[in-house]
């Protein structure tokens, strides 16, 4: 079981050795990892650090997700205008 408080999106990039991640619930929280497992590890600890920083700066802390999910997908590509 993964012990995270907020949902997480992990995106595969065109470089197979890099993945990006972010939380759709936790504004401003992003990161990169070298594997899905690396992203999960970094996200768990990064979320805790991000929340501590929000509290330290007196910023609002979003309510934790009741049932946090992890979505793994390909990186979204910007469409080129014709």
C-alpha positions in Angstrom: 0.0 0.0 0.0 1.3 3.4 -0.9 0.9 6.0 1.9 0.1 9.2 0.0 -2.5 11.8 0.9 -3.1 13.3 -2.5 -3.8 11.8 -6.0 -0.8 11.6 -8.2 -0.3 11.6 -12.0 2.9 10.1 -13.4 3.7 10.9 -17.1 6.1 9.0 -19.3 8.1 11.3 -21.5 9.8 10.7 -24.9 13.0 10.0 -23.0 12.5 6.5 -21.4 14.7 7.3 -18.5 12.6 10.3 -17.3 9.1 10.6 -15.9 7.3 13.7 -14.7 4.8 13.7 -11.9 2.3 16.1 -10.3 -0.7 16.2 -8.0 -3.9 17.6 -9.5 -5.1 18.3 -5.9 -1.9 19.8 -4.5 -1.3 23.0 -6.5 2.4 23.7 -7.4 3.6 20.1 -6.5 5.6 18.6 -9.4 8.8 16.6 -9.8 10.7 14.2 -12.0 12.1 10.7 -11.5 14.0 8.0 -13.5 11.3 5.4 -13.1 7.8 5.0 -11.9 9.1 3.6 -8.6 11.4 6.6 -8.2 8.5 9.0 -8.9 6.4 7.3 -6.2 9.2 7.5 -3.7 10.0 11.2 -4.5 6.3 12.1 -4.5 5.6 10.6 -1.0 8.4 12.5 0.6 8.0 15.6 -1.6 4.3 15.9 -0.7 5.2 16.0 3.0 7.8 18.7 2.4 5.4 20.7 0.2 2.7 20.6 2.9 5.3 21.7 5.5 6.3 24.6 3.3 2.7 25.7 2.8 2.1 25.7 6.5 5.3 27.5 7.2 4.3 30.3 4.8 0.8 30.5 6.1 -0.7 29.4 2.8 -3.9 27.2 2.6 -3.4 23.5 2.7 -5.9 21.5 0.6 -7.9 18.8 2.2 -6.4 15.4 1.6 -8.1 13.2 -1.0 -10.5 10.6 0.6 -9.3 8.0 -1.9 -6.1 9.1 -3.5 -5.4 7.6 -6.9 -2.2 7.2 -9.0 -2.6 7.6 -12.7 0.3 6.6 -15.1 0.0 8.0 -18.6 1.9 9.3 -21.5 3.0 12.9 -21.4 0.4 15.2 -22.9 1.7 16.7 -26.2 0.8 20.2 -27.3 -1.1 20.3 -30.6 0.6 22.3 -33.3 -1.5 24.9 -35.0 -2.2 24.3 -38.7 
